[in-house]
Amino acid sequence: MSSPKKEDLPAVPSAMKDELANFDSGKMKHAHTVEKKVLPSTEEIKQEKEQQELLKGIKSYDPSKLRPTETQEKNELPTKETIALEKGAA
């Protein structure tokens, strides 16, 4: 995309040209700019990179490498006698 030619630009009214020519920049007030978007710290960037690498590793994992497992319950429920003994002790 090229810049427009001078002939294609709209004409500036003469009153505006006079105002621009006679403008005193000394009357302008100083503007204080404040950065509202705070950039992340290096620690935050490091944490985000680690999380992205972890997610990348999870997504690229081959599920065919998994082996079937068999679940075994090791937490035995108390018998009636055990429950009766605990009630009697209390």
N, C-alpha and C positions, 0 to 999 in steps of 0.2 A: 504494500500500500504506500503510495507516494504522497507527499505533502501537496495540499491544494495550491493552485497558482494564485498570485496576488489579485488577478482580475476576478477570480471566483469567490473571493472572500467578501462578506458584506461590508458596505461603506460605514465608517464611523461618523456619526453626526458631528458637525463643527463645534457645537456647544460642548460636547463631551471631550473633543480634542483640546479645547481651551482649558477645561477643568483639569485635564491630565497634564497639560503643559505648565499650568500655574500651581500645581499641587506642591505643598510644603510637607515633606516627609518628617520634619522635626516636630510636627503637631501630633504625630502618631504615638500611641501608648505602647509601652513594652509589653509583650505577651509572654507569660510564663507557661511553658509547655510541661505537661505532666504525662509520664508514660503510664498508661492505665493497664496495659497488658504486661504482666510480670512474666519474664522468661523462666522456665523451669531450672532448678538447680542441677548441678552435675550429679548429685546423688539420685534425684528423681529420674534423670535421663538413664542412669546406670540401672535402676530398678526396672524401668520400662523395657530396656534392652534385654535384661535377664528374663522378664516375663514373656517377651516376644520370642526369644530363643526356646523357652520351655514349651510354648504353644506350638512352635514350629516342629519341635521334636515329637510332640504328641500327635500332631497331624500326619507326620511322615512315618509313624510307627506302623509296622506290618503286623496286623492282627493274626496272620497265619502262624506267627511264631509262638502264640499262646498255646498252652497245653490245657486240656480239660482237668478240672479239679473235683474232688469229692468233699463235701462239707461234713464234718463230724461235730456233733454237739458234745461238749465236754462239761457243761454246766448241768449237773444232775439236780432234779427237784427233790425236796425233802420227802421222806416217807411219812405216813400217818403217825408212826411211833415217835419220830423226831419232832413233829409238830406238837404232839401231846406232851412230850417232855418239856419243850420250850414254854408251853402254856402253863404247865404245872410249876415251872421254876419261877415264873413271873408273879 
